[in-house]
Every structure is written in structure tokens, then in C-alpha cells.
Amino acid sequence: MMFHNIKFIYFDLDDTLMDFTNASRRAFARLMEHYQLSGEMISYELYQIGNHKTWLEFEQNKISSHELRSLRFKRFLTAINSNRILNPFELNQTYIFYLIEETSLISGAADLIQFFNGKIPMGILTNGLKEAQRPRLLKAEVYSFFKEVIVSDEIGISKPNPAIFDFAKQKAGNISTNAILLIGDNPYTDIQAAQKAGFRAAWYNPDNKVLPEGIDPVLTIDRLVEIIPFFASHPNI
């Protein structure tokens, strides 16, 4: 009976439905090879330090998405002390090109999408750049399954801002927030933020991370298909 009243399901995209972690690593490796940077002392982890800092600043509305596109690679070039003249915007564009090519779904994602298809309307609620998120859904051949695709870069609001959840509620048909379920991997921007907005929230936690104090998802799963039995009593299933 846990989800018998759910009328709309939103999925986070990166590392919930799509294997962003591995795709990003592969895309970054191809980027380094493309620009012949492999001879310098570089690492994906070093890039990620600046990338995470830049995304956090964006989510806190300290920088624009336009600034994000260059700043994360500008920080990377500074970190490796590169003496080459490289355009950080161009690096970003090339990285995203490879990221789209390396797109793959998380194990169980296709089965879960097929399970809900035609039964409960689904949407995507993702923080990301517009030139990356929709093309990746198309590449994975799942775009058509989603009634709504909300990309933070397209609307100028990102999770955990409450306004993006208000927008998602409107797009879902202005149904009760308690009838909307969000499935995501980030305990703060997905679970906590969704619940503050009144949504139900299920935490996808494949690495068995410790749940931060004060955050209480209605369900925690380490495989996506584990959520299916909880919809056994749903009237549409």
C-alpha cells in the first residue's frame, strides 16, 4: 500500500537512470586523448574537484550556467599548471560530445521504465546542461517514455531550489504533491529537497552509503527493480 496513491513518477537522471560516473570517466579520458594532454600530470579526480565546486556554486545561484561551462575546465587547466592555450568552452563542448556518445543506462533502468510505461506517467527532473541531458535520453532510446523532461539549465532553476519542484508539480498536472514520487540518488538535492516540497522520495543507494542525519526517504533501494513490488497494490498495475 506504500505507493498506491502515486499518480506521477519523476526520476533523477545522472547516476539514477543513467550511468553518469562511468560515462563521465570515459568521456574525460577521450577528451584528454583528443587534446593530447595525457603526457601531463592529470587525473579525472583532479578535474572532479573543480567540477564539483563549480556545480555547487551553480546550485547555490552564485554563478550562471554559462559561467559553469567554462569555469570547471578553467579550474582544471589551472590545477594541472597547463602552459598550453586552450579554450575552456571548447573543452566543455568536446567533453559533452563524448559524454553523449558514452551514454548507458543503469542496470535495471530499462526494465523499470518498461514496467511503469502505460501505467503511471513518468518524467525526468535533472540538474544538467541542456546540450547534454536531452541528447543522452535520445541516445539511450528512452526519451519517448517520459511525459515531462525538466532540465535545470533550460528553466534557470536547479535542485534543491523549491521552485523547481513547484514547476515539476505544475508539469505533472498540478496533482497533490503527496501523489508525486521522486526516485533519486542524491540525499540532499533529490531526497531532502523533494520531501521539503511535499513529494514522496525513494533513495537509490547502490553503494550502501550512510544516510545523512535528518533525511528520511520513504524507501531505500540498492537496485532499481526493487521498487516494483511496492507498487503491487497500485490501482493501475
C-alpha positions as CSV (number, residue, x, y, z in Angstrom):
1,M,0.0,0.0,0.0
2,M,3.1,2.3,0.2
3,F,2.6,3.8,-3.2
4,H,-1.0,3.1,-4.1
5,N,-1.8,6.8,-4.5
6,I,1.1,7.7,-6.7
7,K,-0.1,9.4,-9.9
8,F,3.3,10.7,-11.3
9,I,6.9,9.5,-11.0
10,Y,9.9,11.7,-11.5
11,F,13.4,10.2,-12.0
12,D,16.6,12.0,-11.4
13,L,18.8,11.2,-14.4
14,D,22.6,11.1,-13.6
15,D,23.5,8.0,-11.5
16,T,19.9,7.1,-11.1
17,L,18.7,6.1,-14.6
18,M,22.0,6.7,-16.4
19,D,25.5,5.6,-15.5
20,F,26.9,9.0,-15.4
21,T,30.0,8.1,-13.3
22,N,31.5,5.6,-15.8
23,A,30.3,7.6,-18.8
24,S,32.0,10.7,-17.5
25,R,35.3,8.9,-16.8
26,R,35.3,7.5,-20.3
27,A,34.4,10.9,-21.9
28,F,37.1,12.6,-19.9
29,A,39.7,10.0,-21.0
30,R,38.7,10.6,-24.6
31,L,38.9,14.4,-24.1
32,M,42.5,14.1,-22.7
33,E,43.5,12.0,-25.7
34,H,41.8,14.4,-28.1
35,Y,43.8,17.3,-26.8
36,Q,46.9,15.2,-26.2
37,L,47.0,16.1,-22.6
38,S,47.9,12.6,-21.4
39,G,51.5,13.5,-21.1
40,E,50.8,16.0,-18.3
41,M,50.2,15.1,-14.7
42,I,46.4,14.9,-14.8
43,S,43.6,12.8,-13.4
44,Y,39.9,12.6,-13.5
45,E,39.8,13.0,-9.8
46,L,41.6,16.3,-10.1
47,Y,39.1,17.5,-12.7
48,Q,36.2,16.4,-10.4
49,I,37.4,18.6,-7.5
50,G,36.9,21.7,-9.6
51,N,33.8,20.3,-11.3
52,H,32.1,19.6,-8.0
53,K,33.0,23.0,-6.7
54,T,31.6,24.7,-9.8
55,W,28.3,22.7,-9.8
56,L,27.8,23.6,-6.1
57,E,28.3,27.3,-6.9
58,F,25.8,26.9,-9.7
59,E,23.2,25.2,-7.5
60,Q,23.7,27.9,-4.9
61,N,23.0,30.5,-7.6
62,K,26.5,32.0,-7.3
63,I,27.3,31.5,-11.0
64,S,25.3,31.1,-14.2
65,S,25.2,28.0,-16.4
66,H,27.2,30.0,-19.0
67,E,29.9,30.6,-16.4
68,L,29.8,26.9,-15.3
69,R,30.5,25.8,-18.9
70,S,33.9,27.4,-18.9
71,L,34.8,27.7,-15.2
72,R,35.1,23.9,-14.5
73,F,37.6,23.4,-17.2
74,K,39.4,26.7,-16.5
75,R,39.9,25.4,-12.9
76,F,41.1,22.1,-14.3
77,L,43.7,23.8,-16.6
78,T,44.9,25.8,-13.6
79,A,45.1,22.7,-11.4
80,I,47.4,20.9,-13.9
81,N,49.5,24.0,-14.5
82,S,49.0,23.7,-18.2
83,N,51.1,26.1,-20.3
84,R,49.0,25.5,-23.4
85,I,46.5,28.0,-24.7
86,L,43.2,26.0,-24.6
87,N,39.7,27.4,-24.7
88,P,37.7,26.1,-21.7
89,F,34.4,26.5,-23.6
90,E,35.7,24.3,-26.4
91,L,36.9,21.7,-23.8
92,N,33.5,21.7,-22.3
93,Q,31.8,21.2,-25.7
94,T,34.1,18.3,-26.7
95,Y,33.6,16.6,-23.3
96,I,29.9,16.8,-23.7
97,F,30.1,15.4,-27.2
98,Y,32.0,12.4,-25.8
99,L,29.6,12.1,-22.8
100,I,26.7,11.7,-25.1
101,E,28.5,9.0,-27.1
102,E,29.3,7.1,-23.9
103,T,25.7,7.1,-22.6
104,S,24.4,4.0,-21.0
105,L,21.6,3.1,-18.7
106,I,22.0,1.9,-15.1
107,S,21.3,-1.8,-14.7
108,G,17.5,-2.3,-14.3
109,A,16.6,1.1,-15.6
110,A,15.1,-0.1,-18.8
111,D,13.1,-2.8,-17.0
112,L,11.8,-0.2,-14.5
113,I,10.8,2.2,-17.3
114,Q,9.0,-0.6,-19.2
115,F,7.2,-1.6,-16.0
116,F,5.7,1.8,-15.4
117,N,5.1,2.6,-19.1
118,G,1.4,3.0,-19.9
119,K,0.5,2.6,-16.2
120,I,1.9,5.7,-14.3
121,P,3.1,8.8,-16.1
122,M,6.8,9.4,-15.8
123,G,9.1,12.4,-16.0
124,I,12.8,13.4,-15.7
125,L,13.8,16.0,-13.1
126,T,17.5,16.7,-13.6
127,N,20.2,19.2,-12.9
128,G,22.3,19.4,-16.0
129,L,23.2,21.2,-19.2
130,K,20.6,21.3,-22.0
131,E,23.0,20.3,-24.7
132,A,23.8,17.1,-22.7
133,Q,20.6,15.8,-21.0
134,R,18.0,15.5,-23.7
135,P,20.5,14.1,-26.3
136,R,21.6,11.5,-23.8
137,L,18.0,10.4,-23.3
138,L,17.6,10.1,-27.1
139,K,20.9,8.2,-27.3
140,A,19.6,5.7,-24.7
141,E,16.3,5.4,-26.7
142,V,14.1,6.2,-23.7
143,Y,13.1,9.8,-24.3
144,S,9.7,8.9,-25.6
145,F,8.7,7.1,-22.4
146,F,8.7,10.4,-20.4
147,K,5.7,12.8,-20.4
148,E,7.9,15.6,-19.0
149,V,11.6,16.3,-19.2
150,I,12.7,19.1,-16.9
151,V,16.3,20.2,-17.2
152,S,17.6,22.8,-14.8
153,D,19.6,24.7,-17.4
154,E,16.6,25.2,-19.6
155,I,14.4,26.8,-16.9
156,G,17.1,28.6,-14.9
157,I,16.3,26.8,-11.7
158,S,18.2,23.8,-10.2
159,K,17.6,21.3,-7.4
160,P,17.4,21.8,-4.4
161,N,15.6,25.1,-5.1
162,P,12.0,24.6,-4.1
163,A,10.9,26.5,-7.2
164,I,12.0,23.6,-9.5
165,F,9.7,21.3,-7.5
166,D,6.8,23.7,-7.9
167,F,7.5,23.7,-11.6
168,A,7.6,19.9,-11.6
169,K,4.2,19.8,-9.8
170,Q,2.7,22.1,-12.4
171,K,4.0,19.9,-15.3
172,A,2.6,16.8,-13.6
173,G,-0.8,18.3,-13.8
174,N,-1.0,20.2,-10.5
175,I,-1.9,17.0,-8.7
176,S,-1.3,16.7,-4.9
177,T,2.4,16.7,-4.1
178,N,1.9,13.6,-2.0
179,A,0.9,11.8,-5.2
180,I,4.2,12.5,-6.8
181,L,7.2,10.2,-6.3
182,L,10.8,11.2,-7.0
183,I,13.4,8.5,-7.3
184,G,17.0,9.8,-7.0
185,D,20.5,9.1,-5.7
186,N,21.4,12.3,-4.0
187,P,20.2,12.5,-0.4
188,Y,20.2,16.3,-0.4
189,T,19.2,17.6,-3.9
190,D,16.8,14.7,-4.6
191,I,15.5,13.2,-1.3
192,Q,15.6,16.0,1.2
193,A,14.6,18.7,-1.3
194,A,11.7,16.6,-2.8
195,Q,10.3,15.9,0.7
196,K,10.5,19.5,1.7
197,A,8.4,20.2,-1.4
198,G,5.8,17.6,-0.2
199,F,6.8,14.9,-2.7
200,R,7.4,11.3,-1.7
201,A,11.0,10.3,-2.3
202,A,12.8,7.0,-2.8
203,W,16.6,6.8,-2.4
204,Y,18.5,4.8,-4.9
205,N,21.6,3.9,-3.0
206,P,23.6,1.2,-4.9
207,D,26.8,1.7,-2.9
208,N,25.1,1.4,0.5
209,K,26.2,4.8,1.7
210,V,25.2,6.0,5.1
211,L,22.1,8.1,5.1
212,P,22.8,11.7,6.3
213,E,21.2,12.6,9.6
214,G,17.8,14.2,9.3
215,I,17.0,12.8,5.9
216,D,14.3,10.1,5.8
217,P,13.3,8.7,2.4
218,V,10.1,6.6,2.3
219,L,12.1,3.8,0.7
220,T,15.8,3.0,0.1
221,I,16.8,0.6,-2.6
222,D,20.2,-0.6,-3.9
223,R,18.7,-2.0,-7.2
224,L,16.2,-0.1,-9.3
225,V,13.9,-3.0,-9.8
226,E,13.5,-3.4,-6.1
227,I,10.9,-0.7,-6.2
228,I,8.5,-2.8,-8.4
229,P,7.0,-4.9,-5.6
230,F,6.0,-1.8,-3.7
231,F,3.6,-1.0,-6.5
232,A,1.8,-4.3,-6.3
233,S,-1.3,-2.7,-4.8
234,H,-1.4,0.3,-7.2
235,P,-4.8,0.5,-8.9
236,N,-3.2,1.0,-12.4
237,I,-0.9,-2.0,-12.1
